[in-house]
Amino acid sequence: MKATLTEEIKQKALEMGFVRVGVARSEHLSGESLHLTEWLRRGYHGTMDWMERNGEKRADPAKIVPNARSVVAVAMNYYTDFRHREDPEIGKISRYAWGDDYHQFMGERLERLAEFMSEKAPQSHNKAYVDTGPVMDKVWAARAGLGWQGKHTNLITKDYGSWVFLGEVITDLELQADEPIADFCGTCTACIEACPTGAIVEPYRLDATRCISYLTIEHKGDIPEEIHPDLQNWIYGCDICQDVCPWNSFQQPTSEAAFFPRSENETPKLAELVDMTHEEFTARYRKSPIKRTKLEGLRRNAKAAIHGKKEKIAK
């Protein structure tokens, strides 16, 4: 039996190294848009001013690709078995940033998937995104049946836990849509209880202004001193809410070498980061997500972590 276009696209995505792929019907995200509006109203986005822009595009893929009919959502596994060290002199970097920048690595593959779709349907219009545009990645991944948004707001898959990067291709092709899967968080509140800063203010709602990942990556300005003792040496991102999630016991090591930890990211010394030069920063973090925080941000984070340890000892 000849494969349908939807089946061909899914098979091509899996051949490219994506571990999950699904299709959602393109439509206006009215409920999710209201949730985002309320989140912004409460100021939970902090200094991420860009979240306030392009609201219509976030809510409606047709504002990005005219007459959009489908969203092809994909996930790529980035988990590695390496463990963070509990050493007061060593900083911790989120697993997602241990290797190469996924935006470029995954983006190139999604662009190829979009090109494949254009070759199969020459009159179609296809636009790929990897966390770089006004698209609600987790919402579309959930609608396409890849997983569900957990109480920590990350997408959780049954097969790979939450250790996945997300992306999508918005298309005007009428593809066969998948059904969303149920929310399997149940009564578990492990992520809420484990967050040292209380950033998960209620199930499924995150106050970014208290989130260690936001504060060490996106935040512009100093990290509030009252947060320093709770940083637990995290200097770029934070994996605490994911580390305690029961669904991450199903994690599987990635086969993508690009996501393997760089040696300099396994045990970065806080004191060395504080004294790092611009030349050293540029050389060390070439093609790394850590470039996003710039040297000034990484120094800020390392100083805050050092100060936080001193504060805890003093108490």
C-alpha positions in Angstrom: 0.0 0.0 0.0 1.3 3.4 -0.9 2.2 5.6 2.0 0.3 8.8 2.5 2.0 12.1 2.5 1.6 12.4 6.2 3.3 9.0 6.7 6.1 9.9 4.3 6.8 13.1 6.3 6.8 11.3 9.6 9.1 8.6 8.3 11.5 11.2 6.9 11.5 13.0 10.3 12.4 9.8 12.1 15.2 9.1 9.6 16.6 12.5 10.3 17.0 11.6 14.0 13.9 13.1 15.5 12.6 10.6 18.2 9.0 11.7 18.1 6.9 13.3 15.3 3.2 14.2 15.2 0.7 16.5 13.4 -1.7 19.0 14.9 -4.5 20.8 13.1 -3.5 24.5 12.7 -6.0 26.7 14.5 -6.3 29.8 16.6 -5.0 29.0 20.2 -7.7 31.0 22.0 -7.4 29.3 25.4 -3.6 29.2 25.3 -3.5 32.8 24.2 -5.6 33.9 27.2 -3.3 31.9 29.5 -0.3 33.7 28.0 -2.0 37.1 28.4 -2.7 36.4 32.0 0.9 35.2 32.6 2.2 38.4 31.0 -0.2 40.5 33.1 1.2 39.1 36.3 4.7 40.0 35.2 5.9 36.4 35.3 8.0 37.0 32.1 10.3 39.4 33.9 12.6 41.2 31.5 11.7 39.0 28.5 10.0 41.9 26.7 9.9 40.0 23.5 7.2 37.7 24.9 4.9 40.7 24.7 5.3 41.1 21.0 3.7 39.2 18.1 0.8 38.0 20.2 -1.4 37.3 17.1 1.4 35.2 15.5 1.8 33.1 18.7 -1.9 32.5 18.8 -2.5 31.7 15.1 0.0 29.9 12.7 -2.0 31.4 9.8 -0.4 34.7 10.6 3.0 33.1 9.9 2.0 30.8 6.9 -1.1 32.1 5.2 -3.9 29.4 5.1 -1.9 27.2 7.5 -3.7 23.9 7.9 -1.2 21.7 9.9 1.7 21.9 12.3 4.2 19.1 12.1 5.8 18.9 15.6 9.0 17.0 16.3 11.1 16.2 19.3 14.8 15.3 19.6 16.4 13.5 22.6 19.3 15.3 24.3 19.8 13.3 27.5 23.3 12.0 28.4 24.3 9.9 31.4 26.7 12.4 32.8 25.9 13.6 36.4 26.5 17.0 37.9 29.1 17.1 40.7 28.2 18.4 44.1 31.3 20.4 44.7 31.2 24.0 46.1 33.9 25.1 43.7 32.2 23.7 40.6 29.4 25.3 38.7 26.4 23.4 37.2 25.2 23.8 33.6 21.9 22.6 32.4 22.1 19.3 30.4 20.6 21.0 27.3 23.6 23.3 27.1 26.4 20.8 27.7 27.0 20.3 23.9 26.4 22.3 20.7 23.7 24.8 20.3 20.5 22.9 19.4 19.0 25.8 17.6 21.5 25.5 14.8 21.9 21.7 14.9 18.2 20.9 15.0 17.2 23.9 12.9 19.2 22.6 9.9 17.4 19.3 10.1 14.0 20.9 10.3 14.8 23.1 7.3 15.6 19.9 5.4 12.3 18.4 6.5 10.5 21.5 5.3 12.4 21.2 1.9 11.3 17.6 1.7 7.7 18.6 2.2 8.1 21.2 -0.6 9.6 18.6 -2.9 6.7 16.2 -2.2 4.1 19.0 -2.6 5.6 21.7 -4.8 2.7 24.1 -4.4 2.9 24.0 -0.6 4.4 26.6 1.8 6.3 25.3 4.8 8.1 27.2 7.6 10.4 25.6 10.2 10.9 26.9 13.7 13.2 25.8 16.6 12.4 28.0 19.5 13.3 31.1 17.5 10.0 32.6 16.5 6.6 33.5 17.8 5.4 29.9 18.1 4.2 28.1 21.2 6.4 25.0 20.8 5.2 23.1 23.8 1.5 23.7 23.0 1.9 22.4 19.5 3.9 19.4 20.6 1.2 18.5 23.1 -1.6 19.0 20.5 0.3 16.7 18.1 0.4 14.0 20.7 4.2 14.0 21.4 3.5 14.3 25.1 1.8 16.6 27.7 2.9 19.8 29.5 3.8 18.8 33.0 3.2 20.8 36.2 6.7 22.3 35.7 5.5 23.5 32.3 8.0 21.4 30.3 6.7 18.9 27.8 6.9 15.3 29.0 7.1 12.3 26.7 6.4 8.8 27.8 9.5 7.4 26.1 12.1 10.1 26.8 10.8 12.1 29.7 11.2 15.8 29.3 14.8 15.7 28.0 13.7 16.7 24.5 14.2 19.7 22.2 11.1 20.8 20.3 10.5 22.2 16.9 7.8 22.4 14.2 7.0 23.0 10.6 4.0 25.1 9.9 2.4 24.2 6.6 -0.6 24.9 4.4 -0.8 21.2 3.6 -3.9 19.3 4.9 -2.2 16.5 6.8 -3.7 13.7 9.0 -3.7 15.0 12.6 -2.8 13.0 15.6 -4.8 13.0 18.9 -3.3 14.6 22.0 -2.5 12.2 24.8 -3.7 12.4 28.4 -1.9 14.3 31.2 -0.1 11.7 33.3 1.2 13.9 36.0 -1.6 12.8 38.3 -1.3 13.9 41.9 2.5 14.2 41.7 3.9 17.5 42.9 7.6 16.5 43.0 8.7 19.4 40.7 6.8 22.0 42.7 8.3 20.8 46.0 11.8 20.5 44.7 12.1 24.0 43.2 14.4 25.9 45.6 13.1 29.3 44.7 9.3 28.5 44.6 9.2 29.4 40.9 6.4 27.0 40.2 3.7 29.1 41.9 1.0 26.6 41.2 0.6 23.5 38.9 1.3 24.4 35.3 2.2 28.0 36.1 5.8 29.3 36.3 7.0 32.6 37.7 10.1 33.1 35.5 11.3 36.0 37.8 12.1 33.3 40.4 13.2 30.6 38.0 17.0 29.8 38.1 17.0 29.1 34.4 15.5 32.4 33.6 17.7 34.3 36.0 20.9 32.8 34.7 20.1 33.0 31.0 17.4 35.5 30.0 17.4 37.9 32.8 18.9 41.4 32.3 20.4 42.8 35.4 21.6 41.5 38.7 20.3 38.3 40.2 18.4 39.3 43.4 20.6 38.6 46.5 17.9 36.7 48.3 18.0 34.1 45.4 21.8 33.6 45.7 21.7 30.9 48.5 19.2 28.9 46.4 21.2 28.8 43.2 23.0 25.6 44.3 25.9 26.4 42.0 23.7 26.6 38.8 25.4 29.0 36.5 23.5 28.4 33.3 20.0 27.0 33.4 18.7 24.5 36.0 17.5 20.9 35.8 16.1 20.4 39.3 12.4 20.2 38.4 13.3 17.7 35.6 15.7 15.6 37.7 13.0 14.8 40.3 10.3 14.1 37.7 9.3 10.4 37.9 8.7 10.3 34.2 12.4 11.0 33.6 13.2 7.5 35.0 12.3 6.5 31.4 15.1 8.7 30.0 17.3 7.2 27.2 20.8 8.4 26.3 20.9 10.3 23.0 22.9 9.0 20.1 23.6 12.6 18.8 27.2 13.3 19.5 26.5 17.0 19.2 24.7 16.9 22.5 27.5 15.1 24.4 29.0 17.2 27.2 32.1 19.2 26.2 34.9 18.6 28.7 34.9 22.2 29.8 31.2 22.1 30.6 31.4 19.0 32.9 33.2 20.7 35.8 33.5 24.4 35.3 35.3 26.1 38.2 33.4 29.1 39.5 36.6 31.1 40.2 37.9 30.6 36.7 34.6 31.8 35.2 34.8 35.0 37.2 38.3 35.7 35.8 37.6 34.5 32.2 38.6 36.9 29.4 36.5 37.7 26.4 39.0 35.8 24.2 38.6 32.7 26.4 34.8 33.0 26.5 34.6 33.2 22.7 36.9 30.2 22.1 35.3 28.0 24.8 31.7 28.6 23.9 31.8 28.7 20.1 28.6 27.0 18.8 27.4 26.7 22.3 24.0 27.8 23.8 26.0 29.5 26.6 26.9 32.3 24.2 23.4 33.6 24.9 24.2 34.9 28.3 27.5 36.6 27.1 30.6 36.8 29.3 29.1 39.4 31.6 26.1 37.2 32.3 28.3 34.1 33.0 30.5 36.1 35.3 27.4 37.5 37.1 26.1 33.9 37.6 29.4 32.6 38.9 29.7 35.5 41.4 26.1 34.9 42.6 26.8 31.2 43.1 29.9 31.9 45.1 28.1 34.5 47.2 25.2 32.1 47.7 27.6 29.4 49.1 29.2 31.9 51.5 25.7 33.0 52.7 24.8 29.4 53.4 28.0 28.8 55.3 27.5 32.0 57.3 24.1 30.8 58.4 
